Every structure is written in C-alpha cells, then in structure tokens.
Amino acid sequence: MKKHTIDGIVIIKKYANRRLYNTETSSYITLDHLATMTREGRDFKVVDAKTDDDITHNVLTQIIMEEESRGQTMLPVSFLRQLISMYGDSMQAMVPGYLEASMDSFRRNQEQFKSTIEGAFAHSPFAEIAKRNLQMFEAAAQAFQPPVAPGGAATAATGTAPATKDAEIAALKAELTRLQDKVEKLG
C-alpha cells in the first residue's frame, strides 16, 4: 500500500493529461484546490505520476501565473523584470533566500502590527476607529497575499472601488502612512 502523505506532506500526482490526483482524498483536483490548500497552510508535494519527479515548483509557479492572469496582479512589472534579470547573474543563488526572508519578515510585521493596534485600542473609545483602520490595513496587506476567492477584489474590505489600480495603490499607501504616524504617536 502506497503512502498518501510523507511526514504530513500530501502527495499530489500529476498525470500526462494534466490532471492532478490527491492521494490523500483519492480524488482529482484542480489548481484552485492546490491554491486553497496553500492558503490553509497545508503542505503538499506534486510529483509526475510517470517519473515520480518532484514538480511542485513548476505547479506553484503555474498557480501564480493563473492568479496574475485573473486581474488580481500582485507582482509589479518592474519587480518581474528585476527578477528575470537576476537569472544567470552571479547573485542568482542568493535571491531565493532573500525573497523568502523578506516575505517572512513582512508576515511577522503584519501580525505584530495587527496585534499592536488591537491591543492599543481595546476597551477604549477609539476601538471602533481602530477596527476600521485595521480593516483598511488588511486591505492594503491583501496586495501581498493571494485573494481568498477567485475574482475577489482587494477593495472588498473598504467597500470602495477606486477608478484605477494606481488610485487604489495610492490610497492604500496614504492610509498606511497615516496609520504608521498614529502608531508612532502612541509609542
């Protein structure tokens, strides 16, 4: 009997017909299912059903490409150009570790900021204002996270729809600056 997981890592088999098979649930799944598993923190490994080669990296890259093509772009063109220019560069080997550390730091800062804001305004007359500001911050943070539901807009938390992405980004940057100023005044 074959194992369906290895040390808690779900094994997904990809067949030549591009179908993905979840060995844990004994069912065929889609890239959307894998994206959901990723958001839920489930660890998985995608292997080629014929060769048993690990193709997880390729499949995750494919998920990012599909998310980007849905209009919820998170990776700016300038970043993509910089990333591409690093291929073949003498610093290429350092880029993955740097990007991973940067994302880890961003996540930690996001959680720390959220905890600080919630703690600072709990049981005070500013609690409702802080709650609204936190919602705006979370909307800004969504720019660095995949959307929870396909087609969901990053502006759903604020209830507004700026005319352009540039206007939305500018509004979020301004709000983030305003929140940072408030936090500094509290400290």
C-alpha positions in Angstrom: 0.0 0.0 0.0 1.4 3.4 -1.0 1.7 6.3 1.4 -0.7 9.2 0.8 1.4 11.5 2.9 5.1 11.7 3.8 5.6 13.4 7.2 2.3 15.2 6.8 3.0 16.3 3.3 0.1 15.4 1.0 1.3 13.7 -2.3 -0.4 15.0 -5.4 0.2 13.1 -8.7 0.2 14.9 -12.0 -0.7 12.8 -15.0 0.3 13.3 -18.6 -3.2 14.5 -19.3 -2.5 17.4 -16.9 -4.9 16.0 -14.3 -3.9 16.3 -10.6 -4.7 13.4 -8.3 -4.8 14.0 -4.5 -3.6 10.6 -3.0 -4.9 11.6 0.4 -8.5 12.1 -0.6 -8.4 9.7 -3.6 -9.9 12.4 -5.9 -8.9 14.5 -8.8 -8.4 18.2 -8.0 -7.6 21.4 -9.8 -5.0 24.1 -9.4 -7.6 26.1 -7.4 -7.7 23.3 -4.9 -4.0 23.5 -4.5 -4.2 27.2 -4.1 -6.7 26.7 -1.4 -4.5 24.1 0.3 -1.7 26.6 0.2 -3.8 29.4 1.8 -4.8 26.9 4.5 -1.2 26.1 5.3 -1.4 22.5 4.0 1.9 21.2 2.8 1.9 19.2 -0.4 4.3 17.8 -2.9 3.4 17.4 -6.6 5.1 14.5 -8.4 5.0 13.4 -12.0 2.9 10.2 -12.0 5.1 8.5 -14.6 8.6 9.5 -13.5 8.0 10.4 -9.8 10.0 13.6 -10.3 9.1 16.5 -7.9 7.4 19.2 -10.0 6.0 21.2 -7.1 7.9 24.3 -8.1 6.5 24.3 -11.6 2.9 23.8 -10.4 3.2 26.6 -7.8 4.6 28.9 -10.5 1.6 27.9 -12.7 -0.8 28.8 -9.8 0.8 32.2 -9.5 0.5 32.8 -13.3 -3.2 31.9 -13.2 -3.8 34.2 -10.2 -2.0 37.0 -12.0 -4.0 36.4 -15.2 -7.3 36.9 -13.3 -6.6 40.6 -12.9 -5.5 40.4 -9.3 -1.9 41.2 -10.1 0.4 41.3 -7.1 3.7 41.2 -8.9 4.6 44.6 -10.4 6.1 44.6 -13.9 9.2 46.3 -12.6 9.7 43.5 -10.0 9.2 40.8 -12.6 11.8 42.5 -14.8 14.2 42.7 -12.0 13.6 39.1 -11.1 14.2 37.9 -14.7 17.4 40.0 -14.9 18.7 38.1 -11.9 18.7 34.7 -13.8 22.2 33.9 -14.8 23.6 36.7 -12.6 26.3 35.9 -10.1 23.8 36.8 -7.3 21.1 34.4 -8.5 21.8 31.9 -5.8 21.1 34.5 -3.1 17.8 35.7 -4.5 15.5 32.8 -3.3 16.8 33.1 0.3 16.4 36.9 0.2 12.9 36.7 -1.1 11.8 34.1 1.4 13.3 36.1 4.3 11.6 39.3 3.0 8.2 37.6 2.9 8.7 36.0 6.3 9.6 39.4 7.7 6.6 41.0 6.0 4.2 38.4 7.5 5.7 38.8 11.0 5.5 42.6 10.8 1.9 42.3 9.6 0.9 40.2 12.5 2.8 42.3 15.0 1.2 45.5 13.7 -2.2 43.9 13.9 -1.6 42.8 17.5 -0.3 46.2 18.5 -3.3 48.0 17.0 -5.8 45.6 18.5 -4.1 45.8 22.0 -3.6 49.5 22.0 -7.3 50.3 21.3 -9.0 47.5 23.2 -11.6 48.8 25.7 -11.2 52.4 24.6 -13.4 55.0 22.8 -11.1 54.6 19.8 -11.8 50.9 19.4 -14.2 51.4 16.5 -11.8 53.8 14.7 -9.0 51.3 15.2 -11.2 48.5 13.9 -11.9 50.4 10.7 -8.2 51.4 10.3 -7.2 47.8 10.8 -9.7 46.7 8.1 -8.0 49.3 5.8 -4.6 47.9 6.7 -5.7 44.4 6.0 -7.0 45.5 2.6 -3.6 47.0 1.9 -1.9 43.8 3.0 -4.1 41.8 0.6 -1.9 43.3 -2.1 0.8 40.9 -0.9 -1.4 37.9 -0.5 -3.4 35.8 -3.0 -7.1 36.5 -3.0 -9.2 34.2 -0.8 -11.8 33.7 -3.5 -11.2 33.8 -7.2 -12.3 37.1 -8.7 -12.4 38.8 -5.2 -11.4 42.4 -5.2 -8.8 43.8 -2.8 -11.1 46.7 -2.2 -13.9 44.5 -0.7 -12.8 45.3 2.8 -13.2 49.1 2.3 -16.4 49.0 0.3 -14.9 51.4 -2.3 -13.8 50.9 -5.8 -11.2 53.4 -7.0 -11.2 54.2 -10.7 -7.8 52.7 -11.3 -5.3 50.3 -9.7 -2.9 53.3 -9.4 -5.5 55.2 -7.4 -6.2 52.3 -5.2 -2.5 51.8 -4.5 -2.0 55.5 -3.8 -5.0 55.5 -1.4 -3.6 52.4 0.4 -0.2 53.9 0.7 -1.6 57.1 2.1 -3.7 55.2 4.6 -0.7 53.1 5.6 1.4 56.2 6.2 -1.4 57.7 8.3 -1.6 54.5 10.4 2.2 54.5 10.9 2.0 58.1 12.1 -0.7 57.1 14.6 1.3 54.2 15.9 4.4 56.4 16.3 2.4 58.9 18.3 1.1 56.1 20.5 4.6 54.8 21.2 
